[in-house]
Amino acid sequence: MMEIDPYLKVFFGLLFVLLGMGYIYRPAIIERINRLVRETFLNDSYVALHRKNWGFLLLLIGGVLVYMGVSRLRGW
């Protein structure tokens, strides 16, 4: 079975944590990125209505990935 590199887990974990913090605390930045991306997943009304839900979900995923990567690197 193929194993995922722990550095990759830490990287994506931190990326999800930063994105989650952006959804919660800086929705204006997310809306600016949204204007560039313009996909159905990230329309303005969706971000305005569900920003805290997505933010907490991304924080949870990011935290789990960071923990998995760090525990693998440290040998816990």
C-alpha positions in Angstrom: 0.0 0.0 0.0 1.3 3.4 -0.9 2.0 5.9 1.9 1.5 9.6 1.7 4.5 11.7 2.5 4.1 13.4 5.9 5.4 16.7 4.6 2.6 16.7 2.1 0.1 16.1 4.9 1.5 19.0 6.9 1.5 21.3 3.8 -2.1 20.6 2.9 -3.1 20.7 6.6 -1.7 24.2 7.0 -3.3 25.2 3.7 -6.7 24.1 4.9 -6.2 25.8 8.3 -5.3 29.1 6.6 -8.2 28.8 4.2 -10.5 28.0 7.1 -9.3 31.1 9.0 -9.9 33.1 5.9 -13.5 32.0 5.7 -14.1 32.8 9.3 -12.2 36.0 9.9 -11.5 37.5 6.4 -14.5 36.8 4.1 -13.6 39.8 2.0 -10.4 38.1 0.9 -12.3 34.9 0.1 -14.8 37.0 -2.0 -11.9 38.5 -3.9 -10.6 35.1 -4.7 -14.1 34.1 -5.6 -14.3 36.8 -8.2 -11.2 35.3 -9.8 -12.3 31.7 -9.7 -16.1 32.1 -10.4 -17.1 28.5 -10.0 -20.5 27.3 -8.9 -19.0 26.1 -5.7 -17.8 29.5 -4.7 -20.5 32.0 -5.6 -20.9 35.1 -3.5 -24.2 34.1 -1.9 -22.8 30.7 -1.0 -19.8 32.2 0.7 -21.9 34.7 2.5 -24.4 32.1 3.8 -22.0 29.2 4.6 -18.7 30.8 5.4 -18.6 29.7 9.0 -19.6 26.1 8.2 -16.9 25.8 5.5 -14.4 27.6 7.8 -14.8 25.2 10.6 -14.8 22.2 8.3 -11.5 23.3 6.7 -10.0 24.0 10.2 -11.0 20.5 11.3 -9.5 18.9 8.1 -6.4 21.0 8.4 -5.9 20.2 12.0 -6.2 16.5 11.4 -3.8 16.6 8.5 -1.2 18.6 10.5 -1.5 16.2 13.4 -1.1 13.2 11.1 2.0 14.6 9.4 3.7 15.8 12.6 2.9 12.5 14.4 4.4 10.6 11.5 7.5 12.8 11.4 8.1 12.4 15.1 7.3 8.8 15.2 4.4 9.0 17.7 
